[in-house]
Structure formats: C-alpha cells, structure tokens
C-alpha cells in the first residue's frame, strides 16, 4: 500500500511543553489526541504542507520549524508516513478550528488520553534534551573532570554518556559509579558506553551502543534508554531496527583525536539523517554555537566531548 505523506507539527514552548489536539466526533480515531498536521497535497513540499495545515487547523502562522524525525505507521484504514517537524516560533495563538480541544502537555508527564498509537516513541524522543555530553576524564583527569561536571549539572545538563576507553576496567567502573551518583542528585540521565552489564549494575539509565555492536546485536539491551553511534544512513537503519531510542551521527568535522577521519560536513549529515525514525544528535568537532545549524539539518541536538566541557 502506498503510504500517505503527512506533515506533522510538534509545537514546542520554551518550557518544553508540546501542543496536542483531540480528534473530533465523526473522524477516524475520534477522541484520540494527536500532534496537529495533515496530508500533503500533490506538488507540495513537506514544509509547504506543514504551514498550510497549521494555518487551516490552528489559525497560526509558522515562523520557524525544524525537520525532526520520520515514522511509518500502519493503521487499519491507511499506511502513513509521518514527517515530524519541531515548531519553535509561530505567530498567533493556536485555536482548535478542526479539533474539539487543544492541550499543552509535558512529553514525559501526559495528563490526556488516549494518544494515537503512532505517537508513543515520538513522545519519548521529545523528552531528550538538545545536548548530549560525553565524558572526558581521559583528557582532563578524573578529579578535574568531575569538578567540571557538577557545575554543568547545576546549569541544566540532563544527558551524559560515560565513555572512557583508556581507563582500566576497575577505574572505569569507579568513575562511572561516581558520575551516576552525581547525575542522580541533579536529575540527569546517564548512559554507559558499550557495556549494558555495567549500566545495569550501577543503576544507570541506559547504554550507548557502538556501531560495531549495532551490526551484531539481535535484541535491544533491556534498559530504559538505548543510544547508538552511527556514521552513515545504513548504520542509522541498524539502530532503528534494533529499537534504539536515539542515535549519534558523525563525525561532522575533524576532531583532534581523529584528525584524518572522513567527515560528513553538514551536507553529508543532512543527507544521512533525512528520514531517520529516531532523533539524531550531530557529533564531531562541534561547539554549542553549532546548534542552530544542526537543527536546520535535521538534528535533534548536539553530542559533544570537548565542546561540552571547555567553557
């Protein structure tokens, strides 16, 4: 069955709340909550369809929207390809012109139900922050790094990966335990690179899989969160099939540790990330000032090593 192409708007307020709309009586799935949007007309780009649908459904004009994820879903009545966009600036207060109610909701604490079946993974992805900070105790030293971590947590950092390949197994375990404890106190999530058993032992939030693991694993690790390192569109497909919650794609630029590695640059990142079914962080030689470029190229945000700790 040929999928119906649908442009979907995820309105995001500065406080992280997103806009949901309830389908009215007489429509398929009446009473279910959804993200507003609708079918693209012949000849329309997704961006054009998004603006038209939001004007018709909500009476609002989109001023700035970023491509985000694309998900296929098979309903009994149709197969749809949902092109989600995060809308961060608009003109006019959204009004329920074609729905019977609107509600601003926190993605991780919904108070409305039921949701359309296609939206579960979307809501989980929306709870991810725009920064994914990767540890660098090997570069700074364990104690100096931990001294940098706490101020970042106090300032709002909420997602950290422990990745310390040069430490001994014992030193890595001790370091990871301290990071998990510190992040717990500040409400931040921690993923352990490549080691699901260590993540379970320490009570971390998840594991971050290497690209090599993506090619060999047949089942997602049984942890609340699973990230994955990818270097191409092909590896993104591996991450999607395994059920990863998000991916990191790079390197976008050369890095001091891998100066000769082939880089994607932003054009290559955009080409590989387009159509991804999971949120994708851009990685490789990036700094916080690169966030706008990353979002415009379809990234969820930035994954950084040096850029996360240099300030």
C-alpha positions as CSV (number, residue, x, y, z in Angstrom):
1,X,0.0,0.0,0.0
2,X,1.4,3.4,-1.0
3,X,1.9,5.5,2.2
4,X,0.1,8.7,2.7
5,X,2.6,11.5,3.2
6,X,1.7,13.6,6.3
7,X,3.3,16.7,7.6
8,X,3.1,16.9,11.4
9,X,3.8,19.8,13.7
10,X,5.3,19.5,17.2
11,X,4.8,22.9,18.7
12,X,7.4,23.3,21.5
13,X,7.2,26.0,24.1
14,X,10.3,27.3,25.9
15,X,9.3,25.3,29.0
16,X,9.4,22.0,26.9
17,X,5.6,21.6,26.8
18,X,4.2,20.4,23.4
19,X,0.8,21.1,21.8
20,X,-1.7,18.2,21.4
21,X,-5.1,18.2,19.7
22,X,-8.1,15.9,20.1
23,X,-9.8,14.4,17.1
24,X,-13.5,15.4,16.9
25,X,-16.5,13.2,16.6
26,X,-17.1,11.8,13.1
27,X,-13.4,11.3,12.3
28,X,-11.4,8.0,12.5
29,X,-10.0,7.7,16.0
30,X,-12.4,10.3,17.3
31,X,-11.5,11.4,20.9
32,X,-7.8,10.4,20.4
33,X,-5.1,13.0,21.0
34,X,-2.5,13.7,18.3
35,X,0.0,16.2,17.0
36,X,-1.7,18.6,14.5
37,X,-1.0,18.3,10.8
38,X,-2.3,16.6,7.7
39,X,-1.8,15.1,4.3
40,X,0.5,16.9,1.8
41,X,-1.3,17.9,-1.4
42,X,0.2,17.0,-4.9
43,X,3.2,19.1,-5.6
44,X,3.6,20.4,-2.1
45,X,6.9,20.1,-0.1
46,X,6.6,19.0,3.4
47,X,7.4,22.5,4.7
48,X,4.6,23.9,2.5
49,X,2.1,21.3,3.6
50,X,3.0,21.9,7.3
51,X,2.4,25.7,7.0
52,X,-0.9,25.2,5.2
53,X,-2.2,22.6,7.5
54,X,-1.4,24.6,10.6
55,X,-3.0,27.7,9.2
56,X,-6.2,25.7,8.4
57,X,-6.3,23.6,11.7
58,X,-5.0,26.1,14.2
59,X,-5.1,29.6,12.7
60,X,-1.4,30.1,13.4
61,X,1.5,31.0,11.1
62,X,4.7,29.0,11.5
63,X,7.7,31.3,11.6
64,X,10.5,28.7,12.4
65,X,10.3,24.9,12.2
66,X,13.0,22.3,12.0
67,X,12.7,18.8,10.4
68,X,13.0,16.2,13.0
69,X,12.0,12.5,12.5
70,X,10.0,10.5,10.0
71,X,8.0,7.5,11.1
72,X,5.9,5.0,9.1
73,X,2.8,3.6,10.8
74,X,0.2,1.1,9.5
75,X,-3.3,1.9,10.7
76,X,-6.3,-0.4,9.7
77,X,-7.5,2.3,7.3
78,X,-4.2,3.5,5.9
79,X,-0.4,3.4,5.9
80,X,1.0,6.8,6.8
81,X,4.5,8.3,6.6
82,X,4.6,11.0,9.3
83,X,7.1,13.8,8.7
84,X,7.5,15.4,12.2
85,X,8.8,19.0,12.5
86,X,9.6,20.8,15.7
87,X,7.9,24.2,15.6
88,X,9.7,26.7,17.8
89,X,8.3,30.0,16.6
90,X,4.9,30.9,15.4
91,X,2.5,33.9,15.1
92,X,-0.9,33.8,16.6
93,X,-2.3,31.7,19.5
94,X,-3.2,28.2,18.2
95,X,-7.0,27.6,18.2
96,X,-9.0,24.4,17.8
97,X,-10.5,25.1,14.3
98,X,-10.7,21.4,13.2
99,X,-10.2,19.6,16.6
100,X,-12.5,19.7,19.6
101,X,-9.8,20.6,22.1
102,X,-6.1,21.6,22.5
103,X,-3.8,21.0,25.4
104,X,-0.2,21.9,26.2
105,X,1.5,18.8,27.7
106,X,4.9,17.7,29.1
107,X,6.1,14.8,26.9
108,X,7.1,12.8,30.0
109,X,4.0,13.5,32.1
110,X,0.9,13.4,29.9
111,X,-2.5,14.2,31.6
112,X,-4.6,13.5,28.5
113,X,-5.5,10.1,26.9
114,X,-5.8,8.2,24.7
115,X,-3.0,9.0,22.3
116,X,-2.9,7.9,18.7
117,X,-0.9,4.7,18.6
118,X,1.9,6.1,16.4
119,X,2.9,8.7,19.0
120,X,4.5,6.7,21.8
121,X,8.1,6.7,20.6
122,X,7.7,10.3,19.5
123,X,6.8,11.5,23.0
124,X,9.9,9.6,24.4
125,X,12.1,11.3,21.8
126,X,10.7,14.7,22.8
127,X,11.9,14.2,26.3
128,X,15.5,14.2,25.2
129,X,17.4,17.4,25.7
130,X,19.3,19.2,22.9
131,X,22.7,18.4,24.4
132,X,24.3,15.0,24.9
133,X,27.5,15.5,26.8
134,X,30.2,12.8,26.5
135,X,32.7,12.4,29.4
136,X,36.4,13.2,29.0
137,X,38.1,12.1,32.2
138,X,40.9,10.7,29.9
139,X,41.6,14.2,28.8
140,X,41.1,16.2,32.0
141,X,41.8,13.6,34.6
142,X,39.1,12.0,36.8
143,X,39.0,14.6,39.6
144,X,39.3,17.7,37.3
145,X,36.6,16.3,35.1
146,X,34.2,15.6,38.0
147,X,34.8,19.2,39.1
148,X,33.6,20.4,35.7
149,X,30.6,18.0,35.6
150,X,28.8,19.3,38.7
151,X,28.6,23.0,37.5
152,X,27.2,21.8,34.2
153,X,24.6,19.7,36.0
154,X,23.7,22.7,38.2
155,X,23.3,24.8,35.0
156,X,20.8,22.3,33.5
157,X,22.8,19.5,31.7
158,X,20.5,16.5,31.7
159,X,22.0,13.8,29.5
160,X,25.6,12.3,29.9
161,X,27.4,9.4,28.4
162,X,30.3,7.8,30.2
163,X,32.9,6.9,27.6
164,X,36.4,6.2,28.9
165,X,38.1,3.7,26.8
166,X,41.6,4.4,28.1
167,X,40.8,3.8,31.8
168,X,41.3,0.3,33.3
169,X,38.1,-1.7,33.9
170,X,38.3,-1.1,37.6
171,X,39.0,2.7,37.2
172,X,36.2,2.9,34.6
173,X,33.7,1.3,36.9
174,X,34.6,3.5,39.8
175,X,34.4,6.6,37.6
176,X,31.1,5.6,36.1
177,X,29.6,5.0,39.6
178,X,30.6,8.5,40.7
179,X,29.1,10.0,37.6
180,X,25.8,8.1,38.1
181,X,25.7,9.2,41.7
182,X,26.3,12.8,40.9
183,X,23.9,12.9,38.0
184,X,21.2,11.2,40.1
185,X,21.4,14.1,42.6
186,X,20.7,16.6,39.8
187,X,18.0,14.7,37.9
188,X,20.2,13.9,34.8
189,X,20.2,10.7,32.9
190,X,23.4,8.7,32.4
191,X,24.2,6.1,29.6
192,X,27.3,3.8,29.8
193,X,29.2,3.3,26.5
194,X,29.2,-0.2,25.1
195,X,28.6,-2.0,28.5
196,X,25.0,-2.9,29.3
197,X,26.0,-5.1,32.2
198,X,27.8,-2.3,33.9
199,X,24.9,0.0,33.2
200,X,22.6,-2.5,35.0
201,X,25.0,-3.0,37.8
202,X,25.3,0.7,38.5
203,X,21.7,1.6,38.0
204,X,22.4,3.8,35.0
205,X,19.6,4.9,32.8
206,X,20.9,3.1,29.7
207,X,23.6,2.0,27.4
208,X,25.2,3.7,24.3
209,X,26.0,1.1,21.7
210,X,29.0,1.3,19.3
211,X,28.5,1.0,15.6
212,X,30.1,-2.5,15.7
213,X,27.6,-3.6,18.3
214,X,24.7,-2.4,16.1
215,X,25.9,-4.9,13.4
216,X,26.0,-7.9,15.8
217,X,23.2,-7.5,18.3
218,X,19.8,-9.0,17.5
219,X,18.0,-7.7,20.6
220,X,17.9,-4.3,22.2
221,X,19.5,-4.3,25.7
222,X,16.8,-4.3,28.4
223,X,17.4,-0.9,29.8
224,X,15.2,2.2,29.8
225,X,17.4,4.1,27.3
226,X,19.5,2.9,24.4
227,X,21.6,5.2,22.2
228,X,23.7,4.2,19.2
229,X,26.8,5.6,17.4
230,X,26.3,5.8,13.6
231,X,28.5,7.0,10.8
232,X,26.1,6.6,7.8
233,X,22.5,6.2,6.8
234,X,23.0,2.4,6.7
235,X,24.0,2.4,10.3
236,X,21.0,4.5,11.2
237,X,18.8,1.8,9.8
238,X,20.6,-0.7,12.0
239,X,19.8,1.5,15.0
240,X,16.2,1.8,14.0
241,X,15.7,-1.9,13.5
242,X,17.3,-2.7,16.9
243,X,14.9,-0.2,18.6
244,X,17.4,2.4,19.8
245,X,15.8,5.5,21.3
246,X,18.2,7.8,19.5
247,X,21.4,7.9,17.5
248,X,24.6,10.0,17.3
249,X,25.8,10.6,13.7
250,X,29.3,11.8,12.8
251,X,31.9,13.0,12.6
252,X,30.6,16.2,11.1
253,X,34.0,17.8,11.3
254,X,37.5,16.6,12.1
255,X,38.5,16.2,15.7
256,X,41.9,16.4,17.5
257,X,41.7,12.7,18.3
258,X,40.8,11.6,14.8
259,X,42.2,14.3,12.5
260,X,42.4,12.1,9.4
261,X,38.9,10.5,9.7
262,X,36.5,11.1,6.9
263,X,34.0,13.8,7.8
264,X,30.3,14.2,6.8
265,X,30.2,18.0,6.9
266,X,26.7,19.4,7.3
267,X,25.6,18.4,3.8
268,X,26.6,14.8,4.5
269,X,24.9,14.9,7.9
270,X,21.7,16.2,6.4
271,X,21.7,13.6,3.6
272,X,22.3,10.7,6.0
273,X,19.8,11.9,8.7
274,X,16.9,12.8,6.5
275,X,14.1,10.3,7.0
276,X,15.5,8.9,10.3
277,X,12.9,7.4,12.5
278,X,14.7,8.2,15.7
279,X,16.2,11.5,17.0
280,X,19.7,12.0,15.7
281,X,22.4,14.0,17.5
282,X,25.3,15.6,15.5
283,X,28.8,14.7,16.7
284,X,32.3,15.7,15.8
285,X,34.3,18.9,16.3
286,X,31.2,20.8,17.4
287,X,30.5,23.5,19.9
288,X,27.3,25.0,21.4
289,X,27.3,27.7,18.8
290,X,26.6,25.0,16.1
291,X,23.2,24.1,17.5
292,X,21.2,26.3,15.0
293,X,23.0,24.7,12.0
294,X,22.5,21.2,13.4
295,X,18.7,21.8,13.9
296,X,18.3,23.1,10.4
297,X,20.0,20.0,9.1
298,X,17.5,17.7,10.9
299,X,19.5,17.0,14.1
300,X,17.8,16.7,17.5
301,X,20.7,18.4,19.0
302,X,24.5,18.2,19.6
303,X,26.6,15.4,21.1
304,X,29.9,16.8,22.3
305,X,33.0,15.8,24.1
306,X,35.3,18.9,24.3
307,X,32.5,21.3,23.4
308,X,30.6,20.2,26.5
309,X,33.4,20.9,29.0
310,X,35.5,23.6,27.5
311,X,33.6,26.6,28.9
